[in-house]
Amino acid sequence: MSLAQIHAAIPHRAPFLLVDEIVEQSDDRIICRKHFTGDEFWYAGHYPEYPLTPGVLLCEAAMQAGAVLLSAITTAAQGGAGVAGGVPVATRLNNVQFRSMVRPGDSITIEVTLTERLAATYYMAAKVTNASSNKLAMRCDFACTVAPMEGGKE
């Protein structure tokens, strides 16, 4: 999936877009990649002598990948109408486990699976792997919904 397609699926933009490409996608699963160059703004202050990608940003990357998946699900459910004026938002983050560090120059693979849907809430499980070392970096469970956009740009 191209960057333009990612932009069409979710509202996130640089410098806070944490999905570079969609590698694989099905009805209930998505695999994405992100490469950290070392030029990202947070490395200047997050352990400057030993820069690390903040764990909360690994969670955010997983939720952005989940939002892309959610966009595809809601588009299909609405007959191609997309999120129709809505914006994907996280409503819950559970069972977060950090296993290994992600450093400047590393790439991550983000795998998100839809585990359950209850009304307008989508429950997902995520696994982030450091593709550079092939080690599990983070795993978590989270939930998202599509919130109506109020006062958004036209």
MDAnalysis code that builds the backbone (N, CA, C; Angstrom):
import MDAnalysis as mda
import numpy as np

u = mda.Universe.empty(462, n_residues=154, atom_resindex=np.repeat(np.arange(154), 3), trajectory=True)
u.add_TopologyAttr("name", ["N", "CA", "C"] * 154)
u.add_TopologyAttr("resid", np.arange(1, 155))
u.add_TopologyAttr("resname", ["MET", "SER", "LEU", "ALA", "GLN", "ILE", "HIS", "ALA", "ALA", "ILE", "PRO", "HIS", "ARG", "ALA", "PRO", "PHE", "LEU", "LEU", "VAL", "ASP", "GLU", "ILE", "VAL", "GLU", "GLN", "SER", "ASP", "ASP", "ARG", "ILE", "ILE", "CYS", "ARG", "LYS", "HIS", "PHE", "THR", "GLY", "ASP", "GLU", "PHE", "TRP", "TYR", "ALA", "GLY", "HIS", "TYR", "PRO", "GLU", "TYR", "PRO", "LEU", "THR", "PRO", "GLY", "VAL", "LEU", "LEU", "CYS", "GLU", "ALA", "ALA", "MET", "GLN", "ALA", "GLY", "ALA", "VAL", "LEU", "LEU", "SER", "ALA", "ILE", "THR", "THR", "ALA", "ALA", "GLN", "GLY", "GLY", "ALA", "GLY", "VAL", "ALA", "GLY", "GLY", "VAL", "PRO", "VAL", "ALA", "THR", "ARG", "LEU", "ASN", "ASN", "VAL", "GLN", "PHE", "ARG", "SER", "MET", "VAL", "ARG", "PRO", "GLY", "ASP", "SER", "ILE", "THR", "ILE", "GLU", "VAL", "THR", "LEU", "THR", "GLU", "ARG", "LEU", "ALA", "ALA", "THR", "TYR", "TYR", "MET", "ALA", "ALA", "LYS", "VAL", "THR", "ASN", "ALA", "SER", "SER", "ASN", "LYS", "LEU", "ALA", "MET", "ARG", "CYS", "ASP", "PHE", "ALA", "CYS", "THR", "VAL", "ALA", "PRO", "MET", "GLU", "GLY", "GLY", "LYS", "GLU"])
u.atoms.positions = np.array([
    [0.849, -1.171, 0.000],
    [0.000, 0.000, 0.000],
    [0.892, 1.231, 0.000],
    [0.580, 2.178, -0.839],
    [1.394, 3.385, -0.964],
    [1.124, 4.352, 0.187],
    [2.003, 5.323, 0.315],
    [1.828, 6.345, 1.342],
    [0.521, 7.096, 1.124],
    [0.164, 7.357, -0.115],
    [-1.103, 8.050, -0.409],
    [-2.293, 7.228, 0.093],
    [-2.225, 5.911, -0.038],
    [-3.303, 5.055, 0.449],
    [-3.352, 5.034, 1.979],
    [-2.193, 5.082, 2.619],
    [-2.151, 5.152, 4.079],
    [-2.761, 6.478, 4.524],
    [-2.399, 7.572, 3.842],
    [-2.972, 8.887, 4.163],
    [-4.483, 8.892, 3.988],
    [-4.982, 8.175, 2.992],
    [-6.426, 8.113, 2.770],
    [-7.126, 7.298, 3.855],
    [-6.404, 6.357, 4.468],
    [-6.999, 5.465, 5.455],
    [-7.040, 6.061, 6.854],
    [-5.999, 6.832, 7.226],
    [-5.928, 7.377, 8.589],
    [-5.516, 8.842, 8.545],
    [-5.830, 9.609, 9.594],
    [-5.535, 11.043, 9.581],
    [-4.105, 11.401, 9.994],
    [-3.300, 10.469, 10.399],
    [-1.949, 10.739, 10.890],
    [-1.042, 11.233, 9.770],
    [-0.158, 12.166, 10.111],
    [0.797, 12.720, 9.150],
    [2.146, 12.900, 9.843],
    [3.184, 13.078, 9.019],
    [4.521, 13.350, 9.558],
    [4.452, 14.629, 10.383],
    [5.170, 14.708, 11.454],
    [6.187, 13.765, 11.927],
    [5.635, 12.673, 12.835],
    [4.315, 12.486, 12.850],
    [3.737, 11.512, 13.771],
    [3.115, 10.312, 13.070],
    [3.361, 10.132, 11.799],
    [2.916, 8.936, 11.094],
    [3.945, 7.844, 11.337],
    [3.527, 6.754, 11.935],
    [4.454, 5.692, 12.329],
    [4.238, 4.404, 11.532],
    [3.662, 4.530, 10.340],
    [3.497, 3.415, 9.417],
    [4.065, 3.868, 8.075],
    [5.094, 3.164, 7.594],
    [5.696, 3.488, 6.294],
    [5.065, 2.723, 5.144],
    [4.719, 1.465, 5.398],
    [4.149, 0.651, 4.325],
    [3.296, -0.464, 4.893],
    [2.334, -0.881, 4.092],
    [1.504, -2.028, 4.424],
    [2.059, -3.204, 3.628],
    [2.489, -4.229, 4.336],
    [3.096, -5.399, 3.704],
    [2.035, -6.409, 3.297],
    [1.053, -6.599, 4.164],
    [0.018, -7.613, 3.938],
    [-1.235, -7.178, 4.675],
    [-2.395, -7.472, 4.088],
    [-3.646, -7.104, 4.749],
    [-4.741, -8.074, 4.338],
    [-5.527, -8.502, 5.318],
    [-6.697, -9.332, 5.063],
    [-7.867, -8.695, 5.809],
    [-8.977, -9.404, 5.891],
    [-10.160, -8.853, 6.563],
    [-9.950, -8.634, 8.058],
    [-9.079, -9.432, 8.684],
    [-8.923, -9.329, 10.135],
    [-7.464, -9.224, 10.600],
    [-6.553, -8.943, 9.662],
    [-5.132, -8.885, 10.033],
    [-4.398, -7.937, 9.092],
    [-3.403, -7.237, 9.654],
    [-2.580, -6.338, 8.855],
    [-1.134, -6.452, 9.326],
    [-0.210, -6.372, 8.395],
    [1.215, -6.340, 8.718],
    [1.793, -5.089, 8.067],
    [2.449, -4.277, 8.877],
    [3.022, -3.007, 8.416],
    [4.504, -2.953, 8.779],
    [5.189, -1.979, 8.173],
    [6.598, -1.734, 8.503],
    [6.815, -0.259, 8.779],
    [7.795, -0.013, 9.618],
    [8.259, 1.343, 9.902],
    [9.768, 1.291, 10.065],
    [10.465, 2.231, 9.419],
    [11.913, 2.345, 9.569],
    [12.223, 3.625, 10.329],
    [13.041, 3.510, 11.362],
    [13.469, 4.664, 12.150],
    [14.862, 5.069, 11.681],
    [14.971, 6.254, 11.117],
    [16.231, 6.713, 10.525],
    [17.229, 7.199, 11.569],
    [16.717, 7.668, 12.697],
    [17.567, 8.302, 13.697],
    [17.405, 9.806, 13.675],
    [16.754, 10.320, 12.628],
    [16.502, 11.761, 12.522],
    [15.192, 12.165, 13.184],
    [14.412, 11.211, 13.686],
    [13.144, 11.534, 14.325],
    [13.397, 12.429, 15.544],
    [12.482, 13.350, 15.781],
    [12.678, 14.383, 16.793],
    [12.893, 13.850, 18.196],
    [12.330, 12.713, 18.548],
    [12.414, 12.246, 19.924],
    [13.792, 11.730, 20.305],
    [14.600, 11.312, 19.350],
    [15.921, 10.773, 19.698],
    [16.837, 11.832, 20.313],
    [16.615, 13.096, 19.998],
    [17.455, 14.167, 20.554],
    [17.323, 14.253, 22.071],
    [16.168, 13.845, 22.613],
    [15.961, 13.976, 24.045],
    [15.665, 12.687, 24.776],
    [15.419, 11.597, 24.056],
    [15.107, 10.329, 24.723],
    [16.382, 9.499, 24.807],
    [17.083, 9.695, 25.904],
    [18.389, 9.085, 26.136],
    [19.383, 9.476, 25.033],
    [19.737, 10.757, 24.946],
    [20.579, 11.231, 23.835],
    [21.913, 10.489, 23.687],
    [22.468, 10.005, 24.781],
    [23.734, 9.267, 24.696],
    [23.532, 7.804, 24.294],
    [22.302, 7.335, 24.419],
    [21.944, 5.961, 24.041],
    [20.505, 5.999, 23.533],
    [20.286, 6.568, 22.340],
    [18.922, 6.822, 21.878],
    [18.095, 5.549, 21.686],
    [16.851, 5.618, 22.198],
    [15.897, 4.516, 22.109],
    [14.574, 5.039, 21.574],
    [13.870, 4.213, 20.863],
    [12.512, 4.551, 20.462],
    [11.624, 4.377, 21.687],
    [10.906, 5.412, 22.090],
    [10.037, 5.285, 23.272],
    [9.001, 4.176, 23.082],
    [8.799, 3.405, 24.133],
    [7.834, 2.308, 24.073],
    [6.441, 2.774, 23.720],
    [6.060, 3.939, 24.194],
    [4.729, 4.455, 23.891],
    [4.567, 4.687, 22.385],
    [5.659, 4.967, 21.674],
    [5.578, 5.141, 20.223],
    [5.442, 3.798, 19.507],
    [5.963, 2.738, 20.104],
    [5.724, 1.407, 19.550],
    [4.240, 1.053, 19.687],
    [3.652, 1.431, 20.834],
    [2.209, 1.238, 21.020],
    [1.431, 2.057, 19.989],
    [1.841, 3.302, 19.799],
    [1.174, 4.174, 18.832],
    [1.286, 3.609, 17.415],
    [2.438, 3.082, 17.050],
    [2.604, 2.483, 15.724],
    [1.624, 1.320, 15.544],
    [1.479, 0.505, 16.584],
    [0.539, -0.620, 16.515],
    [-0.895, -0.111, 16.358],
    [-1.239, 0.932, 17.093],
    [-2.603, 1.460, 17.000],
    [-2.848, 2.133, 15.652],
    [-1.820, 2.764, 15.064],
    [-1.987, 3.324, 13.724],
    [-2.203, 2.217, 12.697],
    [-1.465, 1.133, 12.814],
    [-1.680, -0.005, 11.918],
    [-3.091, -0.547, 12.106],
    [-3.527, -0.634, 13.357],
    [-4.900, -1.060, 13.639],
    [-5.922, -0.110, 13.036],
    [-5.615, 1.189, 13.033],
    [-6.518, 2.178, 12.439],
    [-6.627, 1.985, 10.929],
    [-5.523, 1.614, 10.279],
    [-5.580, 1.322, 8.843],
    [-6.488, 0.114, 8.610],
    [-6.324, -0.925, 9.432],
    [-7.188, -2.102, 9.330],
    [-8.639, -1.720, 9.590],
    [-8.880, -0.917, 10.612],
    [-10.225, -0.465, 10.951],
    [-10.838, 0.321, 9.798],
    [-10.044, 1.133, 9.138],
    [-10.528, 1.901, 7.997],
    [-11.030, 0.971, 6.893],
    [-10.290, -0.086, 6.627],
    [-10.712, -1.050, 5.600],
    [-11.994, -1.754, 6.016],
    [-12.108, -2.110, 7.285],
    [-13.302, -2.804, 7.784],
    [-14.521, -1.891, 7.694],
    [-14.384, -0.654, 8.144],
    [-15.531, 0.261, 8.126],
    [-15.879, 0.678, 6.710],
    [-14.887, 0.752, 5.817],
    [-15.169, 1.058, 4.416],
    [-16.007, -0.055, 3.803],
    [-15.630, -1.297, 4.047],
    [-16.377, -2.434, 3.510],
    [-17.785, -2.477, 4.102],
    [-17.899, -2.200, 5.405],
    [-19.199, -2.251, 6.071],
    [-20.137, -1.159, 5.568],
    [-19.574, -0.049, 5.097],
    [-20.395, 1.063, 4.632],
    [-20.472, 1.113, 3.112],
    [-20.168, 0.003, 2.474],
    [-20.272, -0.060, 1.023],
    [-19.330, 0.887, 0.311],
    [-18.116, 1.040, 0.862],
    [-17.121, 1.901, 0.222],
    [-17.136, 3.327, 0.718],
    [-17.924, 3.626, 1.743],
    [-18.049, 5.004, 2.229],
    [-16.958, 5.395, 3.210],
    [-16.045, 4.476, 3.548],
    [-14.966, 4.801, 4.473],
    [-15.472, 5.076, 5.866],
    [-14.726, 5.862, 6.606],
    [-15.139, 6.165, 7.965],
    [-16.132, 7.315, 8.008],
    [-16.514, 7.826, 6.845],
    [-17.605, 8.784, 6.687],
    [-17.612, 9.869, 7.751],
    [-16.575, 10.685, 7.737],
    [-16.539, 11.801, 8.661],
    [-16.069, 11.439, 10.048],
    [-15.614, 10.208, 10.234],
    [-15.147, 9.782, 11.540],
    [-13.642, 9.678, 11.579],
    [-13.136, 9.543, 12.781],
    [-11.698, 9.403, 12.981],
    [-11.463, 8.224, 13.930],
    [-10.516, 7.333, 13.597],
    [-10.259, 6.199, 14.484],
    [-9.567, 6.675, 15.765],
    [-10.072, 6.224, 16.904],
    [-9.479, 6.600, 18.191],
    [-9.324, 5.362, 19.074],
    [-8.262, 5.367, 19.846],
    [-8.022, 4.285, 20.804],
    [-8.910, 4.499, 22.018],
    [-9.466, 3.420, 22.518],
    [-10.301, 3.499, 23.711],
    [-9.750, 2.680, 24.871],
    [-8.784, 1.811, 24.569],
    [-8.240, 0.951, 25.617],
    [-6.889, 0.416, 25.179],
    [-5.976, 0.277, 26.138],
    [-4.664, -0.329, 25.898],
    [-4.376, -1.228, 27.094],
    [-4.206, -2.523, 26.848],
    [-4.028, -3.504, 27.920],
    [-2.838, -4.413, 27.642],
    [-2.373, -5.029, 28.714],
    [-1.383, -6.108, 28.621],
    [-0.162, -5.731, 27.792],
    [0.347, -4.533, 27.999],
    [1.514, -4.075, 27.256],
    [2.757, -4.735, 27.838],
    [3.563, -5.311, 26.960],
    [4.816, -5.951, 27.367],
    [5.920, -5.491, 26.427],
    [6.963, -4.913, 26.992],
    [8.125, -4.507, 26.201],
    [9.196, -5.566, 26.377],
    [9.741, -6.054, 25.269],
    [10.680, -7.171, 25.321],
    [12.095, -6.809, 24.898],
    [12.239, -5.973, 23.874],
    [13.576, -5.586, 23.422],
    [13.529, -4.166, 22.872],
    [14.679, -3.532, 22.823],
    [14.766, -2.132, 22.428],
    [14.754, -1.975, 20.912],
    [14.233, -0.827, 20.492],
    [14.291, -0.413, 19.094],
    [15.114, 0.869, 19.076],
    [16.162, 0.866, 18.263],
    [17.114, 1.974, 18.240],
    [17.116, 2.649, 16.872],
    [17.720, 3.812, 16.772],
    [17.831, 4.475, 15.475],
    [18.467, 3.539, 14.450],
    [17.904, 3.539, 13.252],
    [18.387, 2.660, 12.193],
    [17.648, 1.339, 12.116],
    [16.891, 0.998, 13.163],
    [16.128, -0.253, 13.163],
    [14.828, -0.085, 12.380],
    [14.331, -1.203, 11.902],
    [13.001, -1.271, 11.289],
    [12.149, -2.186, 12.138],
    [10.858, -1.880, 12.182],
    [9.934, -2.738, 12.923],
    [8.886, -3.302, 11.967],
    [8.423, -4.486, 12.309],
    [7.283, -5.102, 11.648],
    [6.151, -5.104, 12.662],
    [5.012, -4.587, 12.243],
    [3.854, -4.433, 13.127],
    [2.762, -5.366, 12.628],
    [2.356, -6.295, 13.460],
    [1.280, -7.217, 13.098],
    [0.103, -6.977, 14.037],
    [-1.050, -6.662, 13.462],
    [-2.253, -6.409, 14.252],
    [-3.354, -7.328, 13.760],
    [-4.023, -7.974, 14.714],
    [-5.120, -8.894, 14.403],
    [-6.383, -8.438, 15.116],
    [-7.477, -8.372, 14.379],
    [-8.780, -8.092, 14.976],
    [-9.222, -9.351, 15.701],
    [-9.450, -9.247, 17.008],
    [-9.821, -10.423, 17.792],
    [-11.309, -10.486, 18.094],
    [-11.966, -9.308, 18.126],
    [-13.394, -9.288, 18.437],
    [-13.973, -7.936, 18.052],
    [-15.246, -7.958, 17.706],
    [-15.976, -6.707, 17.460],
    [-17.264, -6.754, 18.260],
    [-17.487, -5.712, 19.061],
    [-18.730, -5.572, 19.806],
    [-19.306, -4.203, 19.470],
    [-20.394, -4.201, 18.730],
    [-21.033, -2.965, 18.262],
    [-20.002, -2.136, 17.507],
    [-19.707, -0.934, 17.988],
    [-18.767, -0.046, 17.285],
    [-17.361, -0.102, 17.866],
    [-17.078, -1.096, 18.701],
    [-15.757, -1.233, 19.301],
    [-15.041, -2.433, 18.695],
    [-13.792, -2.202, 18.316],
    [-12.969, -3.219, 17.665],
    [-11.799, -3.550, 18.587],
    [-11.695, -4.808, 18.996],
    [-10.626, -5.261, 19.882],
    [-9.538, -5.907, 19.040],
    [-8.289, -5.521, 19.325],
    [-7.170, -5.997, 18.517],
    [-6.001, -6.426, 19.389],
    [-5.177, -7.301, 18.833],
    [-3.931, -7.734, 19.467],
    [-2.795, -7.342, 18.534],
    [-1.718, -6.820, 19.118],
    [-0.589, -6.355, 18.307],
    [0.707, -6.992, 18.770],
    [1.573, -7.181, 17.779],
    [2.921, -7.670, 18.039],
    [3.861, -6.826, 17.187],
    [4.857, -6.228, 17.828],
    [5.856, -5.425, 17.118],
    [7.185, -6.152, 17.240],
    [7.771, -6.451, 16.086],
    [9.047, -7.162, 16.038],
    [10.103, -6.231, 15.484],
    [11.274, -6.228, 16.110],
    [12.402, -5.477, 15.569],
    [12.936, -6.302, 14.397],
    [12.646, -5.830, 13.189],
    [13.033, -6.577, 11.987],
    [14.547, -6.641, 11.833],
    [15.248, -5.684, 12.437],
    [16.711, -5.662, 12.335],
    [17.346, -6.800, 13.125],
    [16.739, -7.167, 14.269],
    [17.284, -8.239, 15.102],
    [16.394, -9.474, 15.132],
    [15.187, -9.372, 14.547],
    [14.184, -10.430, 14.565],
    [13.757, -10.785, 15.991],
    [13.776, -9.797, 16.892],
    [13.347, -10.008, 18.279],
    [12.023, -9.290, 18.521],
    [11.174, -9.904, 19.343],
    [9.929, -9.278, 19.750],
    [10.261, -8.019, 20.544],
    [9.723, -6.890, 20.144],
    [9.967, -5.626, 20.840],
    [8.827, -5.282, 21.792],
    [7.580, -5.550, 21.368],
    [6.432, -5.165, 22.173],
    [5.229, -5.968, 21.743],
    [4.358, -6.226, 22.688],
    [3.048, -6.787, 22.369],
    [2.028, -6.107, 23.257],
    [0.793, -6.009, 22.754],
    [-0.270, -5.379, 23.533],
    [-1.623, -5.767, 22.953],
    [-2.651, -5.492, 23.727],
    [-4.037, -5.587, 23.285],
    [-4.606, -4.184, 23.358],
    [-5.461, -3.828, 22.408],
    [-6.068, -2.506, 22.451],
    [-7.429, -2.532, 21.779],
    [-8.189, -1.478, 22.007],
    [-9.500, -1.338, 21.389],
    [-9.578, 0.027, 20.728],
    [-10.328, 0.076, 19.628],
    [-10.540, 1.326, 18.886],
    [-12.016, 1.438, 18.522],
    [-12.406, 2.659, 18.258],
    [-13.721, 2.940, 17.702],
    [-13.560, 4.067, 16.698],
    [-14.611, 4.362, 15.981],
    [-14.588, 5.487, 15.051],
    [-15.436, 6.591, 15.667],
    [-14.782, 7.675, 16.016],
    [-15.476, 8.815, 16.629],
    [-15.868, 9.809, 15.554],
    [-17.026, 10.451, 15.708],
    [-17.414, 11.465, 14.727],
    [-16.462, 12.656, 14.798],
    [-16.114, 13.172, 13.630],
    [-15.263, 14.364, 13.572],
    [-16.141, 15.588, 13.754],
    [-15.787, 16.387, 14.750],
    [-16.540, 17.607, 15.010],
    [-15.645, 18.799, 14.724],
    [-16.146, 19.716, 13.947],
    [-15.383, 20.921, 13.654],
    [-14.141, 20.665, 12.846],
    [-14.109, 19.580, 12.080],
    [-12.938, 19.248, 11.280],
    [-12.802, 20.164, 10.077],
    [-11.668, 20.062, 9.426],
    [-11.410, 20.862, 8.227],
    [-12.289, 20.395, 7.080],
    [-12.594, 21.294, 6.197],
    [-13.373, 20.913, 5.027],
    [-12.475, 20.823, 3.828],
])
